[in-house]
Amino acid sequence: MISVDIAVKIVEDAIKPLPVKTIPFENSLGFCLAQDMQSDIDMPPFDRSAMDGYAVIAEDTTTAPVELTVIEDIAAGHMPTKKVSRGQASRIMTGAAVPEGANAVVKFEETEDLLVNNRVKILRSIDRGRNISNRGEDMQVGQTVLRKGMPIRPQEIGILATIGKSHIGVFSAPTVGIISTGDELVDVGLKPSIAQIRNSNGYSLSAQARRLKAEVEILGIVKDTKEEISNMMRKGFRKDILILSGGVSMGEYDLVGDVMKDLNTQIYFEKVALRPGKPVIFGRKDTTFIFALPGNPVASFVTFELFIYPAIRKMMGFTDIHRTTLKASLETEILVRRKRREYRPAFLRMHNNTWLVSPVEWHGSADLLATTMANCLLVVREDAEKLAAGQLVDVISLD
């Protein structure tokens, strides 16, 4: 049995980024940029007004209040046609080009329209350059504005649109197959008998993977026989990642590990000093990485977050591949029951600029309902004997 840290490192070292593909930029949200991006324009493309107001010569306002003659109205999307000279001003809207001669913009709130002879009263003086965004101050032609490895968020979509990149290269998202094992499982649309349960793991694991942009196929439920497990796994070898839930413990019907060996799978590890989720197997068959997870739903959920989450992120080209871990002050005492690292469902909140965390009521690795009250995993390290209220602990954010 190996430690969580060693297991995570094994997964990290085994996984490589997938090939690059070209997609329309508007479909790239959540992907990882595979190339640097340069701007083909200056932004702003001209000296631009940052306010609705009047474009003026700052020196004319030194003795404010002062009256100026309005020579032109300039709307956004239209270029000025007149030069501003001493004693003059142009009415201008936000985003419009500042006319030649003007070197400041006085916002409307600091002016008074006189309604006679196109005159405006400037109520206070203004400095040169005030309320003007200079050409190229945001980005310049040829400047690298986005870099390879960046996650593409809504703001990056906006930059790609700004610089005219209609198609971009991103690292591919992995294909994922999910198999649920167990004679006790029935699908969602069926009413389980007294000895049965519905297949929740297949769908929760699918949702976890889809949230990362993976292309997921739920391959189905298999009975606890080597033949059925083997046949379904062979179908899953078409995927980049194959996930199995159930059948990995030490019972008579826990056959997944044996089947993986029968199929000549390279096994990286079989047990991790972890709670919940000790019986987790990581292997590889040709180009398919296989994660066999415990059948209990919380153990399945936790082991996905610890091992499959970073695997998918690394396949997609990201360098920051793990969930965010932060320090929080524990609100209640915790007694440690086992010398394995524990990941407990917990609730994280901010109070007086301090992160506070409390474990949710949890009845063990089958209690999936408890995770709906949680927004993080509270880490109880294997060398801890107890955690006192007020102690700083590690938490893994799930939101």
N, C-alpha and C positions, 0 to 999 in steps of 0.2 A: 504494500500500500504506500502510495507516494503523497507528498504534501500538495495542497492546492497550488501553491506558487510554482512548484516543479511541473505540475500538470498543465497549468496555464502556459508556462514557457515552452513546453513540448508542442502544444497546439500552435503557438506563435511561430515557432521555428519551422514547423512542417508546412504551413500554409503560405502560398505565394499569390500575388495579385493576378487576377484574370486578365485576358487580353482586352485591349482598348476597342471600343466601338464608337461609331459616329451616330449621333441622334440629334433631332431638332432641339434647339436650346430650351424651348418651352416645356419639353418633356424631361428635363434633366434634374428637376428638383430631387434632392436626396442622394444624388450620385456624387462621385468624386472626380474632379477635373483632372484630365490626363495630360494636359499641356498648358504651358504659359499662354496668357492672352494679352495682346498689345492693343492699345487704343489706336484707331485710325483718325481720331479727331481730337481737337482741344475741347475741354469742358471747363467753364463755359466756352462756346465758340467765339464769343465776343465779350467785351465789357458789358455786364448785365446788371440791370437794376434789381436790388434785393428787396425793394419796397414799392408800394404804390405811393406816388408822390410827385415831386418836381425835380427834374435834372437842372442843376444850377452850377454856377462858378462859385466855389466856396468863398473866394475873396469878396464877392458881392454881399455876403451875409455878415461880414465882420461887425457892422454897425446896426445889426438887427434890433428892432423890426425894420424891414426894408421892403419896398414895393418893386416888383419885377414884371416885365412884359412877357406874357405867355405867347410863344410863337408857333407851337405845334403840340398835337396830341400823339403819343406813341403807344400803340397797343402791342402786347406780346405777339410775336409772329410777324411783325412789320418792322422794317428798318427805318430809322429816322431819315428825313430828307433835308433838314435844316441844321446848320451849325449854330450853337449857342454862343452868343457874344456877351460882353459885359452889359449888365442891366436886363438880361433876358433869362427865360426859363422855358423848359418844355415839360408839359404834363406827361407822366410816364407810368406805365403799369409794371407790376412785378414780372420779371423775366424778359422784359423788352431791352433792346440794345440802347446803351447810353449814347446820346448824340455827341458828335465831335464838339469840342470846346468845353463841355460840362465835365466837372471833376468831383461831383457829389450829388446825392439825391436826398432831398428833404421830404420826410414822410408827410402825408396829408394832415396828420394830427397836429403838425407844427406849422401849419399854414392857414391862411384865411382867404377864400376867394372873394374878390371885390366886386365881381359881376359888372364891371365897367371897363371898356377898352382892353379886354383880355389881360387884366392885371391880377396879380396874386401878391398877398402880403406874407413874407417869410417872418415868422414870429421869433426865431432864435437863430443864432449863428451855428454854422456846421463846419467840421474839418474836412479837408481834402480827402477823397477816397471813401468817405462814409457812405454806407448803404450801397456800395458797388462791389459786385463780384467780378474780379479781374479775369480776363481771358486766360484759360489754361490753369487756373489755380486749383481746380479739382483733379484734372488729368490732362496730359499733353500727348500729342501725336507721337507714337512710338513707345510710349511708357508702358511697362508691364503692369497691368492693373489687377490681374488675377493670376495666381500661380498654381502649377501642377500640385495636386494633393489636397487642394482646398475642397471642403464640402460645399455643395451648391445649395444655397438657401434662397429665399425670395429676393434678398438684396443682391446676390450674385446674378440671379436671373435678370434683374433690372440693369446691372452693369453690362451683361452680355447683349441685352437689347440696345443699350446706349451705344456700344461700339460696333453694332451691326453683325454680330456673330450668330447667324441663323442656324448653323449646324456646328456642333462641337464634339471633341473626343472625350469620352468618359470611360472609366474602367467598368467592365461588365458586372452586372449583378449575378450572383450564383444561382443556378437551378437547384432546387431543394425538393427531395422526396421524403414523405413522412409515412411511416408504417407503425401501426399500433398492434401490439401482440397481446393475446390473452383469450382463453375460452370464455371468460366472464364478460367480454365486451360486446355491446350491440351499438348500432349506429343511432344517431340523434333522433331519427324519426320513429324509432321503435320504443315500446314500453318495456323496460327491463323487468325480468322476473325477479323472484326473491334472491336469486344467486347471481344476478347480473348487474352491471352498471353501464351507463352510456359512455361512449368514447369521447371524453372531454379533452384528453391530451392531444389527440390529433388536431383538434381545432385551435386549442390555445397555442400549441407549438407553431402551427401554421400562421397564426396572427403575430406571434413574436417575430417570425422570419419575414413575413410580408411587411411589417413595420420598417424593416431595414431595406426594403426594395427588392428582396429576393423573389425569384419566380418559383412559386410553391405548387406542388401537386400532392394532394393527400392520396396516397396509393391504396389505403384501405386497412382493414382489420384482418389479421391472420390468427389462426388457432395455434395452440401450443404444440405444434409438431415440427420436427426438423424440416420435413419436406415442404410444408406450406411457408415456413419462414425463409427457407433457402430460395424457393421459387420467387417469392415477392422481392427478396433482396436482389436477385439477379435483374429484375426489372428496374430496381432503384439504382443500379450501377450506371445507368445512363445520365444520372444527375451529378452535379459537382459535389453536393452534400447529401448524404442519406442519413435520416434521423429515425431511430427506432425507440419506442417507449415500451417498457415492460420486458420481462424475461431475462433480466441481467443479474438477479440475485443468486442465491445458492440452493434454491429449491429444486425439486425433481423436475418441475416443468419450466425452469428458467434455462432456456436452450439457446438464447441468442449468441452468447459467447462461443459455445461449441460450434454453432453454424458458421460463425465468422471464421473460426479456425479451419473448419472443413472446406471453406471456400478460399483458403490460402490468403486470408486477409493479413496484412501486416498490422500487428497489434502494438500500439505505442504505450498504452497503459490500460489497466482493468479495474483498479480500485483507487479511490482518492480519500484521504483522511478529511472527510467533509460530512457535515450534517446540515440539511438533508441531502442525500445523493451519493453516498459512499460507492455503491456499485455502478460506476459509469465507465464505459469502455470507449476508447478512441482508437480508430484504426483506419487503414487505407487499402482499397482494392483498385489497382490501376490508377486512374485519375480521380476516383471518388473517395472523399473522406467520409468516414462513418462514425457517427456518434450514437451509441446505444445508452439510453438514459433509463433511470428507474421508472417504474410504472406509477408510483404515487405522484399525484399531480403537482404538489408543491416542490418535491424533489426534481421533477421534470422541469418545472418552471425555473428553479434556481440554477440547475446545471446548464440549461440553455444560456442564461445570462452570463454565467462564468466562462463557458467554453465556446459555445456556438456563436454568441454575439460577437466576440472578437474575431472569430474565424471568418464570419461573413464580412465584417468590416475590413479585415486585411485583404480578403479576396477582391474587395471593391476598391482597393488602392489607398485606403485611408492610413495615416500614420498614427492618429489618435484613435485607437481601436477599442478601448474599454469604456464602460460606463463611468460617469463622474463619481469619484470618491471624495467625501469631505468629512471634516470633523464636526461632531455635534455633542452637546452636553446631554448625558443620559438623565431622564426624568425619574426613573425608578430603578431600584436595585435589581440585578440579575444574578442568580446563582448558576454556576456552570456545572452541567451534569456529565459531560463527556469530554475527553481530551482530544476532540477533533474540532476543527474550525467550524463554527456555526454561522449560518446566515438566516437570521430571523426576520420575518415580515414585521415592519415597523412603520410608524408615522412620523414624518419629519416636518417641523414647522419653525418659522422664524418668530422670535419674540425679543423685543428690545435689542435688535441687531445681533442676536445670538441664535444659532441653530440649536434647537432642542429636539430630542428623539425619544419616542416611547415605543416599546414593543406592543403589537396588537395582541389581543387574546387569540391564542393559536393552539390547536389540539393535535399538532403533529403534521407529518408530511402528506397526509391525505386530506387535510383541511384547506381546500382551495378557497373556500369562502373567505377565510381570514385575509387572504392576499388582496381581496377587493377593498379592504379597509387600509391597506398599506400603500405607501408611495416610495418606500426604500427598503433595502435589506440592511439590517443592523449586523455588523461583523463582530462576533465573539471569538477572539483569537484562542488558539489551542493551549497557550501557556497561561491563560487567565483562570483564576480560581473563583473569583466573583467580581462583578462590576458594580461599583457603588454609585448611588445617585449623585449627579454632578460631575461624574468622571467623563472625560472626553473619549469618545469612541469613533471608530470609522463607520460610515454609512455609505452605501452605494445607492445613488439616486436612480429611481426607475421612471421618472417623468421627464 
